Amino acid sequence: MPVLRQEILKTNLTVLDPSEYIAANKTVPTFVDRSDDVAWMLACSLILFTMQTGLALMESGMCSLKNEVHLLMKNTAACCFGGLTYWAIGWSLSNGQGEYSTPYYGWGEAFYEPDWLDSASSERALFFFYQEGLSALSTSIVSGAMAERVNFRSFLVFSIFNTLVYALPAYWMWAPKGFLKELGAKDDAGCAVVHLCGGFSSLVATLYLGPRTGLAFSNETVVMGNPTFCCAGLFITWWGYLAMNSASTMGVEGTRWLQSAKATVLTMLSSFGGGSVALFMCYIFYGHVIPVGRIVNPIMGSLVAYTGITFLCTSFEAITIGSVAAALVFLAMLFLDDHHSIDDPCCTFIVHGLCGVWGMLAVGLFAAEDTISEGFSFNKYNGVFHGGFYLIGVQASKESAIFLVAIAQEATSEAPQAEIAAGRFDKDMLRGGEQRLKQTWEVSTWDMPLRKFLTLSKVL
């Protein structure tokens, strides 16, 4: 129903003077006052975007000092190119609701332009901003796996491809017509859509680029370039995960503020459990020496694993999820120490890929039916430990689908950067000394035809 001018001003959802709109259109614009939800989602989305700062600091801190500025600028430029790609076509694929939309992809809102004089459209635009932050996060995850081996321009091309890699799983899981959503799969804050997909994309990138020169099959240990950056990045990213999980309710009106508050508290408990397990394991394996990476990465893993379930479990279950994730990360890092043929500078596959798998399975094990919400339900199925078995099957199916699309699309998107992405470093980088960049190819039989083709294409 039409509302008065004072009510229009109170909603603060338009940047135009209502009198100008009335004079031009002869009608009063209609708004529904959802200012509480809008303010909450706006605050959480802004905090979510600051995760780019944290991840960039962590990546530059875990790599050599020589490449700090390069890595920071790489993440900055990727946000810009990936953001424009998401606005142009990514939003259409991940949330489009046009007549050509199917259960597997969306369509109809390319080059997104909302109607700022309609409350529903304006609120949907805020959801676009939130989704764009998650898309940028997905690209930053893979950036850590490519660190110190990829050309700047090549990575910009990759950021465009990776935005499209993110879009399809996002549609499956969160769009009204998405086939995983219709099956009842749960991923409240991007455990599979963002982290599992980004983690397995990182594995493809790592295997494709190969290890840095001097690191493969050696007993050398890479020295962290800037532990201060790494720790500071963790705290900024920690803050972002709290906003991400709290915003999974998409607002605070009605009973949703109860779930949002619960998600915030349980996210902290999960990360506290993960950090405590990591410290305990450091004392077991290293005595009184506590490597920074052995604390930072397990805490990150516990935060990643908890993004799937957010407010659908108890405090003890949240601590269990975080603790198991931290132990998984710690032990997997020990494995990588002895297998340098997989050179993942920021442990992105372990932190985001493996913990994403665990987080989705944890939903099927620990999730409880939503009995708080009024008029709708965030979750209709119980997990295994609450007497239900349907959800665990759906979660496993979802993991398989997202795993396949990540591997297939990432393998395709790596090709444009293959020709100029082999910048690797001498062995003295491992000790933090002077680095001498060497443009070399580590030739293998399976990809030689592809590289010859790409080299010939550039010449032509």
C-alpha positions, 0 to 999 in steps of 0.5 A: 500500500502507498505510504506517506512521505515521512515514512518514505524518508524514515526507510532511508532506502532511496537517494532521491527526493520523494517529491521529485519522484511523485512529480515525475511519476504521479504516484508515491513509491511503495516501501516496506520498512525493513531497515533493521535487516538492511542495516544488519546486512549492510554492516556484515557485508562491509565487514565481510569485504575486509576479509580481503585485507586479512587474506592478502596480509596472510598470503604476503606474510607466509611468502618471501619478503621479496614478493610482499608488494607483488602479492598485495597488488595481485589481490587488489587487482583481482578484487577489481577485475573479479568484481566487475566480472561478477557484476557483468555476468556472475550475478546473473549465473548465480542468482538470475531469475529470468525465464531461461533460468534452470535448476543448474544455472541462473540467467536474466540479470546480467550487468545488474541494475536494481530499481532503487525506488523499490524496497525489495529490489534495493534489498536484493542489491544489498544481497548482491554486495554480500555475494560479491564479497564471497566471490572475491573471497573465493578468488583470494583463496586460490591466490594463496596456492599460486603465490610466487609462481604466477605472472601478474597479468595471468592472475588477472585473467584467472580472476575472471574465470574463477568468478564464474567457477564460484557462480554455479555452485552458489546458484545450486545452493542458494538460489530459489530454483537451485537443485541442491537447495530443493534437495535440502542441502545446507551451507549457511555461509559458504563452507562448500560454495566458497571454501570447498570449491576454492580449496580444490581449485587451489589443488588443481592450480598447485599441481598444474604450476608445480613446486617452486624451484629448489623445493621439490623433493628437498628437505628444505623448509620455507621460512615465513617472510613476515610473521607479523603480517600473518598474525595480523591477517588472521585477526582481520579474517577472524573478524570477517568470519564472525560477520559472515556466519552472523549474516547467514540469517539474512537479517535480524527481524522476527526470531532471526536475531536469535539465530544470528546471536547464536551463530556469532557465539558458536563461531567463536567457540569453534575457533577457540577449540581449534586454536587450543588443539593447535597449541596442544599439538605444537607442544607435542611435536615441537616442544616449546617452539610454536611455529606461527603457521602451525597456529594460524592455519589450524584456527583458519581451518576451524573457522572454515569448517564451521561456516557450514552449520553456523547456528544449527548445533550446540556449543559442545558440537561447535567446539568439536567441529573446530577441534577436529578441523584444527587437528586435520590441518595440523596433521596435513601440514606435517604430511606436506613437509615431507612431500614438497612436490605439492607446493601450497605456500599458504596451505589453501587446499588443506585449510579450505578444501579439506576443512570444507569437506569436513564442514559439510559432513559435520552438517550431516552429523550435527545439524538439528532441525530449526524449531525457532523460526516463525513461518519458515525453517532454515533446516528441516532435517536432523543430522545423524547424531540427532536421529536423521540420515537424509541430510548426511546423504544430501551433504555428501552429494553436494560435496561431490557435485561442487568438487567436480565443477571445481576440478573441471572448470579450474583445469580449463581456466588454468590454460590461459596462464600456463605460458607465462606463469612459471616464474620460480625461485632459486634455492636461496629463497628457502632461507630468506636470502637474495632471490633470483627469479628464473623463468624455467619450465619443469617439463613433463610429458603430459602437458608438453603438447599444451605448452607448445600450442600456447607458445605457438599461439602467442607467436602467431 
